[in-house]
Amino acid sequence: MMLPFQDINLTAVLIAAIISFAFGALWYSPILFIKTWMKLTNTKESDCKNAGKTMIYGFIINLIRTYILALVITIMNVTTVSEVMIIAILLWLAMSVPIETNGVLWERKPINLFWLNSIYFLITTWITASILVTWPW
């Protein structure tokens, strides 16, 4: 089986990754859940002062995730936003839920951190995949 790398719209991947990253910045911001996240992870404000390098790495990881998501969407011939929702839920159940559950079970992370991070993954996957499917090719 040949993977359809040539069929991936790199502009759509970049735009979707930027929007997804911006959503993450909003999700983990003072407007929404930064205080909750800091409390659940025992993070102090001083720990977040020099987060620039971490943000760059986070964007690179997000860009790679978005490219792979575009590849999955292309391979599965997903063409509608309703199909995207099914893919987002399946990826959430297959990837985020087990990883976050292991954090709760083995690393003693709070269950509320599980929900905060897992729901973020579900929403951002849906947003990213929706952009990739609806982007004007």
N, C-alpha and C positions, 0 to 999 in steps of 0.2 A: 504494500500500500504506500502510495506516495502522499506525503503530507502537502497540503495546498499552501505552502508558504507564499507563493507568488500571488495568491488571491487576497492576502491580508492588506487592507488599506491602512498604511502607516500613519497617514494624517488623522484618520478616525481613531486609531490607537492612541496617538499622542493627545488629541483633544479629550478623549474619554479618560485617559490617565490623569490629565490636568484637572478635569472636573471632579473625578473621583477623589483625587488628593485634596482638592479644595473642600469637598464634603467632609473628608476626614478631619481637616483643620477646623471646620465648623463643629463637627460632632464632639471633638476633644478640645473645645474652646470654653472660655468663661461663659459664653452665651448658653451652652448646653451642658456638657458633662465633665469638664475638666476637674471640678472640685470633687465630684463623685469618684472619678478615676484616680485622682491623687490620694483620696482617702482609702480606696480599696487596694491600692498598690503601695501604700505607705511612702509615697513620693512627696518630697518637700519642694517648695517653690525654687529654692536654691539649686535643686537637682535639674531644673528645667531651663536655667539661664543660658547655657551654651548648647542649645539643641539644634543649632544650624547644621552641623555635620550629620546628626541623626536624621534630620528632615531630608537631607540630600539622599542618604541611603534609603530612607523610607520611600521617597519618590521613585528611585531606581527600581526597588522591589515592586512598587505599584505598577510601574511601566511594564515590567516583565510579566506580572500577573495579568495585566490588561491585554498584552500581546497573546499570551496563552489562552485567555478567554476568547479572544477573537479567532484563534485557531480552532478551538472547540466549537464555537458557533458556526464557523465555516464548514468544518467536518460534518457537523450534525445538520447542516442546512437549515438553521433556525432563521426564520424570516419575519416573525411577528413578536410584538411586545408580550403577548400572552404566552408564547413559547419561551420567551426569555425568562418570565417569572418561574416557569417550571424548571428551567435550567438553573436559575439562581437558587431555588429551594433545594434541588438535588445536590448542587455543589456545596451549599451550606450544610446539608445533612452529611455529605461525604467528607468534607474538609474541615470546616470550622467547628462544628459540634463535637466531633471526636477529639480534636486538638484541645479545645477549650475544656471539655469534660475531663481529659487527662490532667489538665492544670488544677481542676477542682479536686480530683481524686488523689493524685500523687503529690502535687506541690502545695496542697492545702490552700489554694486560692479561693477567695470568697465566691459563692454562687452568683452574687450580684455582678461580679466582674465577668463571669461567664456570660451573663445576659447582656451586659453592656458591650462587650467585644463581639459576641456572636450576632447580635442584632445589627450592629454596625456592619459586619461582614455581609450579612444578607442584603441589607439596603444598598451598600456600595456595589455589590455584585450586580444587583438588579439595575442600578443606575448606569453602571459601566456597560453592561450588556445591552441595555436599551439604547444607549448612544451608538454602540457599534452596529446594531441592527437597523436603526433608523437613519444613520448618517447617509447623506446623499452620495452615492457611489458614482 
